[in-house]
Amino acid sequence: MLLLTELNAVVHDLYDCISFGPGKRPNFRLMRRIFLPQAILINANGAEPQLLTLDAFISSIEANLAAGKFTSFEETEVKHTTEVFGKVAHRFSTYEARFTPGSVEPDIVGINSIQFVHADGRWQVSSIA
């Protein structure tokens, strides 16, 4: 199905743009291309959810990199469930994340809830939690 192929490509780009090795940086240009400008990124791991704009999310990554909080990061999708209705799609994306390149065991295993809209002839991320 073409829709799922297109969504799979966006998700591949999503995980690719936030992953980077030592001495490298996330691909913020790609990130800005696959997210809607008004996208919301939600961190629901704390006591209260933290809602960030795309610019605020990028700024927080840049601040953490500048502070030396991490030097590499790799996040990969290991399983997913996707639903599409018209120009709206949702994906539960199970992922593994590693702070050390090549490590066998993931540092984090979680699920991203990703929402997409089809606009300007392509799928874009509207929110992620």
Protein Blocks (a to p, Z undefined) as FASTA:
>chain_A
ZZlmmmmmmmmmmmmmmgccehiacdfklmmmmpcfkbccddfkbmbdcdddfklmmmmm
mmmmmnopafbdcdddfbdcdddehjaccddddddddfbghiabdfbdcddddddddeeh
iacdfbdZZ
